[in-house]
């Protein structure tokens, strides 16, 4: 087995809109997203992470670097712990963190690693948007709930379509996000030139759903 110290460093990103660092994978490798991209009217049919600056070579290289690294961890428990330790060190004293400004979960094993980071960094609030609804369900069947400082928002598959999250899942830390013409908390970043500014609704357990403008 390869020792954990042989694994490469994690590359974090800092999107100009966000108030914090984020961890990203290539959108090309999304499991559910790659299928939804072929569906007209889906939230992935015009994926923002497949255009603009996301096509720059250095941006693509960093995300594929992370993709190769995380997949090394799937069957190596020592590597998983090394990955968690690296994330906690990189987060430092930050109070907020976002998973995936591009890309998505690769398996329940990865979701367990993300939860491990949250447990190891209780001072930081974590927000995970994901279209891998089945992985979230499988995680809850095994573990019951997410750490109190980790919010998982199930992202809608289709534009203009709300998501219903039952009370038990909400209590476990699972909420939702939508896009298009849907009621609920509206992301108002456009009022601040696309930046979050002081808003932290996405990290707030009291905000059941956030609706994002198309971009």
N, C-alpha and C positions, 0 to 999 in steps of 0.2 A: 504494500500500500504506500502511496506517495505521502510523505509527511506534510502536515498542514503548512509548515513554514515555506514550502516550495511553491505555494499558490501565489498568484500575482495580486497586486494591490487592487482594491476596489476604486473605481473612478466615479465620483459623485458629480452632479451637475448643479448649476444654480441658474434656473430660468429667470429672465429679467422680470417676469410677472410675479414670481413667487417671493414670499418673505423668508424663504428658508432653502436649505439644500434639498436635493432629491436624488433618488436612485433610479436609473433608467436602463431599459433593455431595448433592442431594436424592435420597432413596431412590426417589421417584416416577420418576426418570430412569434407574434401573438397566436395563441392556439384558437380561441374563439374569434378573435378579431380578424384573423386572416380569412375566415369563412364569411364573416359579416361584410368584409370589404366588397364582396361580389354581390351583395344584396342591395338593390336600390331602396333608398329610404332608411337604411340602417345608420346608426350613429358612427359606423366605421367606413361608410361608403366614400366619404371625403376626408379621410384621416389627416389631421393636421401634422402628425408626426411622420408623414411620408412626402412632405414638401417643404419648401423654404429652407431655413438653416439646417433642418434635420438631414438634408442631403449633402451637407458639407462633409468632406472626407474625414476630418478630425472628429466630428460629432458621431458619424457612423462607426468609426474605429473604436471610440470610447464605449459605445453601447455594445458592440460585438465583443469587445474585451470583457465586459461584465457578463455577457451571455456565456462565453466560454468558461469563465471563472465559476459562475453559479452552477453550471451543469457538472463541473468537477465535484461539487459538493453533494450531489444527489445520494450517492452511496457511500460517502466517506464522513463519518461522524466527527472525526478530528478536524477535517476541513470545514465542516459546518460551524464548529465552535470558533475556529480561527476567523471565519467570515463574520460571525456575530461580533467577535471582539474588535475586528477592524472597523465595523460600522459604528460601534459605540465610541471608539476612539475618534473617528472622523466627526461624529456628531458633536463631541465635546460638550460644551455647556448650552448648546442650542435648545430652544424651548419648543420648536416645531420642526417637523420633518414630513416630507411627502414621498411616498413610494410611487414610482412610475409616472413621470411626465411623458414618457413613451414606454411601450411594452406592457407586459402583464405577467401574471403568475405562470410558472411552468409546471407546477404540481402542488399537491397538498404538502409535500415535504418542504417546498420553498415557503409556503405560507407559515409553516411551523417555525422556520428560521426567522421570518419577519416578526412573528410574535415573540420569539426569543430575544430579538433586539429590543423590543418594547419593554419586556420584563427587565432587561439589563440596564435600561435607561429610563427609569420612572419619572425623571424630571422633564422629559420631552413628550410632546403630544404627536402621535403618528396618525397620518391619514392615508388610507389605501383605497384608491378607486380601482375596481376590477370588474371585468365582464365574465370572469370565471366563477359563475354562481354555484355550480356543482362542487367546485373545490372548497368554497366557503362552507357549504352544507356539510360536506364530508369532514371538514376540520371541526365543526361544531359537534358533530356526532361523536367524535373522538375526545374533544377537549372541553366541550360545554360552553365556553365563552372566550372572548378575546380579552387581553389585558385592559384594564380600565383606561389606560392612556393610549389605546389604539382604536381608531374608528375605521371600519370597513364599509365603504359605500358601493353597493351593487350598482353598476352602471347600466342604464337602459340599453337594450339592443336596438331599438327602433326609435326614430325621431317622433316627437309629439306623443309618446306613450309613457304614462306613469308606471311606477313599480309599486306593488303593495308588499310591505314588509310586516309580518305579524309581530305581535307584542313580544313574544319570546325571543325572536331574533333581535329586536331592538334592544331588549335588556341584555343581550349577549354582545352588543356592540356593533350590530349590523344595521346600516341605514341605506339610503339610496341616493342616486343622482340621475338626472334626466337631461335631455337636450331638446330644444325646439319650443313649441307652444304648449307648455305644461305648467299648471299651477304649482305654487310652493315658493320657497325662498328663491328669489332670482339673483343670480350672480350679477353684481353691479360693477364688475371690473372695467367695463367700457367707459364708465363715468370717470375713471382714473387712468385713461390711456392704456387699458388692458392690464393694469396692475391690481393686486389684491389690496394694497394699502393697509389700513387697519383691520380689515375684515378677516375673521377667522371662522366663518360659518362652516367651512368644510371639515374643520377639526372639532366641531361642537356637537356633542351628543344630543343636545336639546333641539337641534335642527334636523328634522326627520328626512328631509329631501332638499337637495339643491339643484336648481335648473340652470344650465349653462347656455349662453348664446352660441349660435353656430359660428365656427371659425375654421 
